[in-house]
């Protein structure tokens, strides 16, 4: 018998999933950034849930494995629906220290204006694997980085989280990971996935 998730879940339980970190057994729904299928496992029964922990400022990914694609899609829809509702009720979606950090990076690119500054939490996806993969046993080893997408005056900025973060620490510009900045007028294509939270931007 397959379990059916409720969209009223208050948190995401990981008791039946493959979890590679040493975190607590629950993820607050408002901290979820994206729910998506691994890039090289689009037709598998795997599902990734990436989140940004408010206390530590660190991003992590929870890898989930299901019996079949139908169950995967049911859970994907339920988690996305519940987390979207939770985020709408969150009065502090972007913390001040996170916004200040992103603003400093954009200011370094000479693209900062307080009236033309929009910030979103995103997952910048990539892979460290080589060759094909015939088994789903390696789920969770994809290189996934939670960060920010910022729209400035003239550019779109992809900003990874700093290498070292803490509740009371403020990273210097020297410590910041380099992301990428792209001219808004050079944006030629936007593709949004109808199944999960994936989307892609193409710049010329």
Residue, then its C-alpha position, 0 to 999 in steps of 0.5 A: x500500500x502506498x502512503x498518500x501525503x497530506x497538503x496540510x503537513x506542518x513539516x517534511x518527515x525524512x524517516x522514509x528517505x535517504x538522508x546524507x546529513x546529520x540534521x533533525x528529522x524534520x524540515x520546516x516547510x517555509x525553508x524549502x527552496x525547491x522540489x525537483x527531480x535530479x537532472x540525470x534521473x528525470x525518469x527515475x523515482x527519485x526526488x530532491x528537496x533543497x532547503x535553506x536553514x534559517x539558523x545556520x544559513x546553510x543550504x542542504x538537499x534531502x534525497x528521497x526515493x519512492x516506489x514508482x513515478x506515480x508516488x514520486x509525483x504525488x509527494x512532489x505535488x503535496x510538498x510543493x503545495x504545502x511549502x508554497x502555502x507556508x512561504x506565503x505565511x512567512x513574514x521573514x522569507x529573506x533574512x536581513x543578513x542574507x539581503x545585505x550579503x546579496x546587496x554587497x555582491x551586486x554593489x560590487x558589480x556596480x548594479x545596486x540600487x535600493x529601488x531596483x533590487x529583487x532577491x529570490x532563493x534558488x537552487x543552482x544545479x550542476x553535477x560532479x558525476x561523469x559517464x552514465x549511471x545505471x543505478x539510483x543507489x547514488x541518489x543525493x550525490x549531485x552537486x546542488x547549491x542553494x543561493x540567490x537570484x537577484x535582479x538589479x538595475x541592468x543585470x541578473x545575478x546568481x549568488x551562491x551562499x558564502x563558504x563560511x556562514x554563521x548566525x553571528x558572522x558577516x562574510x567579507x567580500x574576499x570570502x564570497x563565492x563567485x557566481x555569475x552576472x548576466x545582462x538583462x537585455x541579453x536574456x533570450x530564453x526562459x523555460x519553466x518546468x510544468x512538473x517541478x520547480x525547475x526553470x532555466x534562463x538562457x543568455x546570449 
